[in-house]
Each structure stands twice: as C-alpha cells, then as structure tokens.
Amino acid sequence: MPRVSAEHLAARRQQILDAARRRFVREGFHATSMQQVIAEAGLSVGAVYRYFPSKSDLIAAIAQQMADGIAVQLTTIASRPDRSITEVMEAAVGVVDANTGPDGILPLVVQVWAEAQRDPALRAMVAQIYGELVTVYEKIAANAVARGELPPDADPAAVGPALAALVLGYGILRLMTGKVDLTTYRAGLRAILDSPATGDRTLDA
C-alpha cells in the first residue's frame, strides 16, 4: 500500500475542519452532531474519527486555528515600527471588522467563548490563547511608551489588556448590535489615544 503523504493528511484534516466550521456557523455547536459533520465533509465515519475522536476535539482544533490566524495578523501589525499606537489599533479593529460577517470567524469565536464556560479543557486553551494575544498588546504599549506616545510611567502590563479589550469590544458591539461601524469606531479610538506626540495621523486602509 502506498504511503499517504503529509500534504494529503493535512488536506484531509482541513477538509474536516472546514466542514465542521460551516456546520457550526449554521447550526451552532450543540445542534451539530458528528454525523452531520461527517455528511458535510463527504467522508467516511472512520476517516473523520481518525483525525477527531470527538466534537470537543473539533471545536478545540477550530479555536486554535482561528487564534493562530488572528495572532499572525496582529503580530504583523504590531511589529511595524513606523506606526503609532493609534494606527496600530485602527489596523487591529480593521482585522476584527473583516471577520464580523457571515463568512468571518467572529460569530464562531463567540460560540467558543460560550463553550469554554462548560468545558474546562477548552477554557484552559482559550485562556492561553487570549493570554498570548494580550502579550501582543503589551508589546504595542511598550513600544508606545518608548516612542513617547504614552506617559513614561505607563505600565505595559496594565495598558496591554485595556488595548485588547478595546479591540474585542468593537467586535462584540459590531456583532451584537450592528450599529457600530468601523469608521466611527476608529474616530473614537483617535479621540481616546491621540496625543500631541502622535498628532492627527490616521490609517489609510
């Protein structure tokens, strides 16, 4: 029997994750059964269970994949030395905004948050993921202090979580009310964050 390539295994695993994600978005975690995921993926029972023995494993894998994608984007944004803290935050909420639609990940993220309240393993995983994201914002705050955009005594460990909450808060408001648009929220961020050191620069994209 020929050996199955790593690329084939990875593609099959992604096929299952994509199918599960579509089902979860449409039906929700609890209303979706493994049998429905199997049907959506168009694979055999054994093929799916080979990769994911339970629905909890599927949820955890999807949560990790979503977090990895967001973390890469935010880290890239934060690593730009030519951007002020205001510009970085405007770009960060832009990432969130791009994921609030039906095909975005934010509706599924909210389900992960809810599921984490009843699943201790998922809760620990989510805590680690968001702890890592907060670390990114702490670095953003530290860079802003170094550039003189924040007071020299500002503690990045205190400012970082507040910045993270501003970004997550936008996503929640956008998803739950549909009344907060990106342009308006960015204007609010500028009003809060701009200082004489940052001037009145805005993000073009």
Secondary structure, DSSP 4 states (H G I P E B T S, - for coil): -PPPPHHHHHHHHHHHHHHHHHHHHHH-TTT--HHHHHHHHT--HHHHHHH-SSHHHHHHHHHHHHHHHHHHHHHHHHT-TTS-HHHHHHHHHHHHHTTSSTTSSHHHHHHHHHHHTT-HHHHHHHHHHHHHHHHHHHHHHHHHHHTTSS-TT--HHHHHHHHHHHHHHHHHHHHHHS---HHHHHHHHHHHH--TTTTT-----
